[in-house]
Amino acid sequence: MKIQLKRERLLASTFIAGLAVAGMASPAFAQTTQSGEPASQVSDVVVTGSRIVRQDYDAPSPVTTVTAETIELTSTLSVENLLNELPSVVAGNMATSNNSGGESFATVDLRGLGPNRTLVLINGERLPASSTTGVVDLNTIPTSLVNRVEVVTGGASAVYGSDAVAGVVNFVLKDNYEGAELSATYGASFDGMQPEVSLTGLFGGNFADGRGNLTAYASYYSREGVSQAELPYSAVSAAIAYDASGRPIVVDSAQKYLDAIAGGGGTYFAGGSGTSAWGTVYNDPSNPFSNLGALVGATGNTNFGAGGYDTNCDGVANTGAYNSGNLSFDTSGALTPYAGSGACAVPDRAAGSSRYNYGPDNYLILPAERFNITTIGHYDITDSLRLDVQLNYANTWQEVSLAPTPATGLTVNLTPAMRDLIQTKHSDLWAALQSRADPDAPFTMDRRTNEVGARFGETKNSSLAMLATLSGDFGGSGWDWSLTTSYGKNQLQDLGRNSVNKTAIRQGLAGCQDPTSGAPLGINALPGCVPLDIFGEGTLTKEMVDFITVPTFSTTDIEESRIAGFARGDLMTLPAGPLAAVFGFEWRESRAEFRVDNEQRTGNIYGFNAIQDQGGSISVSELYAELSVPLLRDLPGAKYLGMDFGYRYSDYSSVGGLDTYKIGLEYQPLDWLKFRSVFNSAVRAPSVFELYQNGDQGFPSAIDPCMIQGGSAPSSAIAAFCAQQAPGIDFAGGITQNNTQVEAFAFGNPNLKPESAETLTFGVVFQPDFFPVGNFRATVDYYDIEITDIIASLGANYWIEACYDSLSLTSEACGRVVRDQVTGQLDFVNTTRTNGGFYRTKGIDTQIDWSVDMEEFGLPGRLRVNELFTYVDELNFDGDDSVGYGYSSIGGANFDWKSVLSVTYDIADWTIFARWSYTPPLKDPVFVNAVDDSEYEMPEASYFDLSARWNVTDNFQLTAFIGNVFDKNAPQTPIGVYNGQANTDTQLYYPGLLGRMFSISARARF
């Protein structure tokens, strides 16, 4: 049996290929009308990725557009669900992120390079961040108001500034609306799980004789949560066994374990948790239990005698007495031998396992609620002067649920009060304690506080964004100008329920008495102090629960102020066309503050490390320019040849001056063939969190060079240096390291440099007018993104190793490594961040669009077909390529290719839509065949969706959607047990988590 780590690092963010959806096409694709004739082209447009006004939707950068029709036909109620399907987006935090370890809200992550490297815009303008890391909460975006989403892959810092390293996601909202529209959507699984409701209203009208328009939008959304207990594949936090052939198998009952190893095999990975709701009493080798079969048996407890227990959960009682070892409690509360081997590796309480099943305590789908109000308006003050305003307010809520607090390493002191409690209520435990050579010595336990309840965490986000733009032109010069000011404020509150106070636990397990003298604690006792009974399941009374329970809270306040402006027009007319230019400036300031309560600040909460307040501000002043240079036009072999240039200079208060630029090329030799390429130099400035993190606590594993390692004392040089750090301690004679972990405090680094990126895209657009049937278009784009000077954490081991390599008390590393002057042990290490390492990803995106008027075949209606195919050649972090592996973590499905096919049929008042998404099997990065080391593969992800939209009248519309038509369930996978949630990859197999889904939408216009 072996567990083989196939990659040195499990990447936290990876690349997911895309989903073809109805109405989705590259912006250069000419949409067709119902009759099949090309729609008229927009005369002047600005495409995301540039501020140059163009005569059509063509641009050198590949832009993927998702339309409002797509949102309607897929019944999208949360924008992250739609974005996570796009070729360039990897799934970030979403409805399944119950224990994400990152942001506590929905995010978008282009190319798997991290959500902090993706810039999110609304109508081409920045949104204020939702956390000190600079990431935006997608729940604040009004889904039903979105007219289209434009996604640009590759750096765009020359146009938009910092953070646009992987690319840009721009939400273009509906405006200039006249009339009223009400819509309602209800959806759930066919089994009634995860009901969700959306209610929206859109109202608008012109005023001042058509010179102005005001559009108002309001929406409410609610989603009920789903517990892992409700699905058979996730109800038990499973174990991993291997059979006689060495194949890893997920087992969620003792019987399944026994069936799996019937011909040979064993345990690969124990399921659940060793910290149970009934507790584990640890046997101290220096003061062990003895003769338990007789002594505990004398109390009437027969669990320790021959034939009285089963530590393998195989249904066969052990034949000898259990006289020493770790202890637990059975379902009746009686003391019993700890059962964790064999089939007991599965947390099957009914079979006698001492391990804890935490699956039912966790959400599979998070409950959520949000309310949004958006107002968009414009007014033509004069024929050449216009005012645009935008106001957006969002209030969002979601909740996570974790298993009750696992209190580990608890010391129970046998003070008079605790002696009395154990003797009176747990005579069998008392007999076991008295069997030790030192019967009065403290003992150690683990216990989960289920009487307190599951740990719920609520995240509330109140977001306000205001923007005003004044725009006009410079007379008849052909130049126009724009001046924008905006202000945004986010307040994020994280509220925790059912946490456990460390001090209260410590005092309660000493019976509210001094552990040494046994004297009452008096004024030093916390209010309501009471001796704690943690010996068995359900033993904590309400009085005890009230004493140890503590709520927690933290708040994050983000404010961003911004002033920006530009002028654009044609500098001159060249033989091939006008030389277009944009010149602009931008100033913005971001202020962020994160505050926590005292219990979290001091690390007084079991199950969580200490975190500290943090805050700071960053301001930047920028100048930028863009040029579009036509070189050739309407010549043989050169229908068009042109270049685009962009440059931005940014002066940051944190990192100083930065330069970014872009160079683009378009070459169209024929009407139906075009080549395009863009090179971008982009940057990401460090966030407030990375600059100003203020000593958050952690306990990483660490090796102390001053201690005995492998049976050998440190070298004379190391020992002498250690003695300089802790004078008076004899390190040469050898000291044993007390703990395998060291306390570490993480700090930001105000001297960080920005991350730098170079991105290249090269593609071809094939759109023949001679295609035999219908309108056909295909695009193939190669992308290559490399980011250097990655902002990365330098952990405790890095500084420890650097210190003892330098052997200098004045080195930076040794200044961070603090040693206890009395014991000589490592006390703590202050860690920080630096610039180092790289990301690189490259691959090919292919999109095919075909539409045909079915009248050509004597049939009514129009058929539209769309295929998106993505091939990923590399996803590399510091030399570790993870393409083709599935990690079952957020952003962990690193496929090497993915295909999505969608077909839409328009006939009379109906639109029928079908979609097939396919991801091939992914290799397991951890678990291999235990016999021959062959790689294990996760199953494919293949799902079909179907929807229909009916225009009942000109003003009333119904849409029905069925997701996962063939009712495929999410598979249990070994890596899902080890590294994921719910024994599966909840992102890769998201459509199958609840089986077949449906939704019904109605829309009325007035």
Secondary structure, 3 states (H helix, E strand, C coil): CCCCCCCCCCCCCCCCCCCCCCCCECCCCCCECCCCCECCCCCCECCCCCCCCECCCCCCCCEEEEEHHHHHHCCCCCHHHHHCCCCCEEECCCCCCCCCCCCCCCCEEECCCCHHHEEEEECCEECCCCCCCCCCCHHHCCHHHEEEEEEEECCCHHHHCCCCCCEEEEEEECCCCCEEEEEEEEEEECCCCCCEEEEEEEEEEEECCCCEEEEEEEEEEEECCEEHHHCCCCCCCCEEEECCCCCEEEECCHHHHHHHCCCCCEEEECCCECCCCCCEECCECCECCCCHHHHCHHHCCCCCCCCCCCCCCCCCCCCCCCCCCCEEECCCCCEEECCCCHHHHCCCHHHCCCCECCHHHCEEECCEEEEEEEEEEEEEEECCEEEEEEEEEEEEEEEEEECCCEEEEEEECCCHHHHHHHHHHCHHHHHHHHCCCCCCCCEEEEEECCCCCCEEEEEEEEEEEEEEEEEEECCCCCCEEEEEEEEEEEEEEEEEEEEEEHHHHHHHCCCCECCCCCCECHHHCCCCCCCCCCCCCCCCCHHHHHHHEEEEEEEEEEEEEEEEEEEEEEEEEECCEEEEEEEEEEEEEEEEEEEECHHHHCCCECCCCCCCCEEEEEEEEEEEEEEEEEEEEEECCEEEEEEEEEEEEEEECCCEEEEEEEEEEEEEEECCEEEEEEEEEEEECCCHHHHHCEEEEECCECCCCCCCECCECCCHHHHHHHHHHCCCCCCCCCCCCCCCECEEEEECCCCCCCEEEEEEEEEEEECCCCCCCCEEEEEEEEEEEEEECCEEEECHHHHHHHHHHHCCCCCHHHHHEEECCCCCCEEEEEEEEEECCEEEEEEEEEEEEEEEEHHHHCCCCEEEEEEEEEEEEEEEECCEECCCEECCCCCCEECCEEEEEEEEEEECCEEEEEEEEEECCEEEEEEECCCCCCEEEECCEEEEEEEEEEEEECCEEEEEEEECCCCCCCCCCHHHHHHCECCECCCCCHHHCCCCEEEEEEEEEC
